[in-house]
Amino acid sequence: MENKGVQFISPLLEYGYPVTVEEYENNTLFEKPLLLYLPGFDGTFLCPFLQFPELGTIFDVRCMTISTSDRSSFAQLTECVLQYIQQETMTMRRPIYLMGESFGGLLACNVALQIASDSHQLSDLLKGLALINPATSYDRSRLAREGPPVAQLPWWNYPAGLLQLLPLFTDEHSFQQLLLILTAQALPSVIDNPMREAYMGRVAFSLPLVIPTVTPSTLDWRLHAWLQTGCQYMTTRLHTLSDVHPNLRTLIVVGERDETLPSSEEAIRLQEILPNPCVRVIPDAGHASTCGSRADLAAYMRSHFPELNQGGGRTEMKEDAAQGEGAWYGMQERFDSARIGLIPLLYWSSPLYYRKYRP
């Protein structure tokens, strides 16, 4: 049965990124491996959106999104993902890579386990698992301690409770990096041409429509039915992934300053139990910025999955961005040395925007 609260989108197509739209219209997009991003408990694609253009040079990037009114269980969300993958590979079998961030990391692990079972004929297609601050450590997290009481606050005090949770997700450099972008001093290293800057601007303008309004009931459901239940379920099963899928390779990306989850500690634990692991620690990154401007996820994917590097792309962050300190880590001076950023009206102009695609 179709779940209208759960959708799967191509963010690059949705936002009119010209390269991807042309690949779609030329029927070459589907020749690429499928990268399926599973979101954190916000249910959106926002955390890694800066990474998608560079990831799109390797993959056909798809994202799961979940509405705030959805009340699917952990098991039901797993089944939604499995059904989508089966649908996408029915006519064209191609390599699959799962990327799960926070709650999505939990979900991705369960999906990988289910794919490896006898009931699914997808095991040979699943080539890699990328986990970003996975919530496999939720039971030991500050979010598990501080989140549930906020969901129980009276309506008049609930917004203040949410604000108190905000520091769990940010880091000391988040605001400074935003200022570097807004004042045209620098851009994230993965946003290195006008087309990508225009894409970044279009997504930024859509934020009021995309950022979810999390009600107390939604917060309570996601903390308990998703994170708590999912963590408990996977605790006794995660170690079996190496047994049922010994050839699967796992990339674990964690933020050094993640206050939401004990991600650095969890990376050490997961390295001992997941198949063929590789750990990347993002310096000074908080929970949300681990897959934002302080990272180069495509480079890490090429490095750990060599078959993705047939075109000779970079396997590390650009050198000058990696040598930056503080807020400058992961950032570069503007590609055009301009004193002001791209004019917003140009975000929707040709050749920076191509919207012939219709979902």
Secondary structure as the mmCIF struct_conf table of DSSP 4:
data_model
#
loop_
_struct_conf.conf_type_id
_struct_conf.id
_struct_conf.beg_label_comp_id
_struct_conf.beg_label_asym_id
_struct_conf.beg_label_seq_id
_struct_conf.end_label_comp_id
_struct_conf.end_label_asym_id
_struct_conf.end_label_seq_id
TURN_TY1_P TURN_TY1_P1 LYS A 4 GLY A 5
STRN STRN1 VAL A 6 ILE A 9
HELX_RH_AL_P HELX_RH_AL_P1 PRO A 11 GLU A 14
TURN_TY1_P TURN_TY1_P2 TYR A 15 GLY A 16
HELX_RH_AL_P HELX_RH_AL_P2 PRO A 18 GLU A 25
TURN_TY1_P TURN_TY1_P3 ASN A 26 ASN A 27
HELX_RH_3T_P HELX_RH_3T_P1 LEU A 29 GLU A 31
BEND BEND1 LYS A 32 LYS A 32
HELX_LH_PP_P HELX_LH_PP_P1 PRO A 33 PRO A 33
STRN STRN2 LEU A 34 LEU A 38
TURN_TY1_P TURN_TY1_P4 PHE A 41 ASP A 42
BEND BEND2 THR A 44 PHE A 45
TURN_TY1_P TURN_TY1_P5 CYS A 47 PRO A 48
HELX_RH_3T_P HELX_RH_3T_P2 PHE A 49 GLN A 51
HELX_RH_AL_P HELX_RH_AL_P3 PHE A 52 LEU A 55
TURN_TY1_P TURN_TY1_P6 GLY A 56 ILE A 58
STRN STRN3 ASP A 60 ILE A 66
TURN_TY1_P TURN_TY1_P7 THR A 68 SER A 69
HELX_RH_AL_P HELX_RH_AL_P4 PHE A 74 GLU A 88
TURN_TY1_P TURN_TY1_P8 THR A 89 THR A 89
BEND BEND3 MET A 90 MET A 92
STRN STRN4 ILE A 96 GLU A 101
TURN_TY1_P TURN_TY1_P9 SER A 102 SER A 102
HELX_RH_AL_P HELX_RH_AL_P5 PHE A 103 ALA A 116
BEND BEND4 SER A 117 SER A 117
TURN_TY1_P TURN_TY1_P10 ASP A 118 SER A 119
TURN_TY1_P TURN_TY1_P11 GLN A 121 LEU A 125
STRN STRN5 LEU A 126 ILE A 132
BEND BEND5 ASN A 133 ASN A 133
HELX_RH_3T_P HELX_RH_3T_P3 ALA A 135 ARG A 140
BEND BEND6 SER A 141 SER A 141
HELX_RH_AL_P HELX_RH_AL_P6 ARG A 142 ALA A 151
TURN_TY1_P TURN_TY1_P12 GLN A 152 GLN A 152
BEND BEND7 LEU A 153 LEU A 153
TURN_TY1_P TURN_TY1_P13 TRP A 155 ASN A 157
HELX_RH_AL_P HELX_RH_AL_P7 TYR A 158 LEU A 165
HELX_RH_3T_P HELX_RH_3T_P4 LEU A 166 LEU A 168
TURN_TY1_P TURN_TY1_P14 PHE A 169 PHE A 169
TURN_TY1_P TURN_TY1_P15 GLU A 172 HIS A 173
HELX_RH_AL_P HELX_RH_AL_P8 SER A 174 LEU A 182
TURN_TY1_P TURN_TY1_P16 THR A 183 ALA A 184
BEND BEND8 GLN A 185 GLN A 185
STRN STRN6 LEU A 187 PRO A 188
TURN_TY1_P TURN_TY1_P17 SER A 189 VAL A 190
BEND BEND9 ASN A 193 ASN A 193
HELX_RH_AL_P HELX_RH_AL_P9 PRO A 194 VAL A 210
BEND BEND10 ILE A 211 ILE A 211
HELX_RH_AL_P HELX_RH_AL_P10 PRO A 216 TRP A 221
HELX_RH_PI_P HELX_RH_PI_P1 ARG A 222 GLN A 228
HELX_RH_AL_P HELX_RH_AL_P11 THR A 229 THR A 235
TURN_TY1_P TURN_TY1_P18 THR A 236 ARG A 237
HELX_RH_3T_P HELX_RH_3T_P5 LEU A 238 THR A 240
HELX_RH_AL_P HELX_RH_AL_P12 LEU A 241 VAL A 244
TURN_TY1_P TURN_TY1_P19 PRO A 246 ASN A 247
STRN STRN7 ARG A 249 GLY A 255
TURN_TY1_P TURN_TY1_P20 GLU A 256 ARG A 257
BEND BEND11 GLU A 259 LEU A 261
HELX_RH_AL_P HELX_RH_AL_P13 SER A 263 ILE A 273
BEND BEND12 LEU A 274 ASN A 276
STRN STRN8 PRO A 277 ILE A 282
TURN_TY1_P TURN_TY1_P21 PRO A 283 ASP A 284
TURN_TY1_P TURN_TY1_P22 HIS A 287 HIS A 287
HELX_RH_3T_P HELX_RH_3T_P6 ALA A 288 CYS A 291
TURN_TY1_P TURN_TY1_P23 GLY A 292 ARG A 294
HELX_RH_AL_P HELX_RH_AL_P14 LEU A 297 HIS A 304
BEND BEND13 PHE A 305 PHE A 305
HELX_RH_3T_P HELX_RH_3T_P7 PRO A 306 ASN A 309
TURN_TY1_P TURN_TY1_P24 GLN A 310 GLY A 311
BEND BEND14 THR A 315 GLU A 316
HELX_RH_AL_P HELX_RH_AL_P15 GLU A 319 ALA A 322
TURN_TY1_P TURN_TY1_P25 GLN A 323 GLN A 323
HELX_RH_3T_P HELX_RH_3T_P8 GLY A 326 TRP A 328
TURN_TY1_P TURN_TY1_P26 TYR A 329 GLY A 330
STRN STRN9 MET A 331 GLN A 332
TURN_TY1_P TURN_TY1_P27 PHE A 335 ASP A 336
BEND BEND15 ARG A 339 ILE A 340
HELX_RH_3T_P HELX_RH_3T_P9 PRO A 344 TRP A 348
BEND BEND16 SER A 349 SER A 349
TURN_TY1_P TURN_TY1_P28 SER A 350 LEU A 352
#
